[in-house]
Amino acid sequence: MIIGHVRLKSCGIQSHENTHPFEINNWVFAHNGTVSSIMSMEEFKLKRFKPIGKTDSEFAFCYLLERLEDERNPKIVEDILKKEAHNIKTKSGGRFNFILSDGEYLYAYGDDSLYYVERKFPFSSIVLKDDEYEVDLKDIKDPKEEVIIIATEPLTINEYWKRIIGLKIFKDGKEVVLNYE
């Protein structure tokens, strides 16, 4: 699993401490949007985890980790994230798109702009959106490879990018739907 984040600074100064993705206790987090108002709200006051930097993103990450309380069961994590992501989004009045991973599962929350594409055999050519550069994936991908790519906006023009609305869970290059029994 690889998590990267190209950031347009909207909160906090440009510094290493404010660089996504953030990592605490083997959880990794990256966020797109602005939820800075929660940093001064009493109901979001942090007790256990403290941000190293000064971004609303890292603050929201610490808040989510406090709510998870070391939980790793994906069903319970899903329930907590759905509730708390909605709470942050609603109370902040901002945008809250994020990805969060424990190294096994990847949780992606789409508020207003988050998409994913699935890539698996048989691979075809893709055309990059920004410069229309074409790449033939069958020349560079192993037939057994299965990948999910998540981005704020579609990166290619000839693949089916699905919009993420709410919480989606991924594992081993596939979307996961947890059993609710």
Phi, psi and omega in degrees: 000132179236128176238123176230160182213120173264118193249135166260111185298124175232346181211130181087158180278164176286111180201161178302320182297335182262011185271129174279158351285156177265151181224129174217129176049044179067013168262140179235140188218138171222146188222145173234126180134189179222121178228034188299336181296335180293339182295340181247005181271134182301320183292345178255011181301132182273142180242313188265314183253137179237132178297146174278320180264201186234030182260153173295331180297309180294323177300313179298321177301311179299319178299313180298318179297322177297322179288328179288332177047051178068011179292137177234351177295118187300328179292317179290319176302315179303312182299316180295314182296319178302312183294310187285327176295317177298318179299312179298312181301312184293311185288329182280332186070013182251197179257138184219084173255132180208162167235142183219134180219146173258009181095340177251312179249150174240123180256125181239125180247118179256119176265296183227349182198084176209132185226158173218156175228144177258133175235127177204170180298140000277132181280152179231190176276145175240155178237118181292136187296315188290322184232008178056030175284133183257137178232128177268103185296331181294341178279343186234352183254144174283136181303337180274353184287134173230128188225144169244129175245130180243135180210161179296328176215156180304138182264344181234160183256352183237026174237158179271103177269129180260135178283137176265119176240117186083209186259132172236151181236138181230149176206134176054042176076017181221151172288141181244132171247117185281149179285129183259016181286000000 
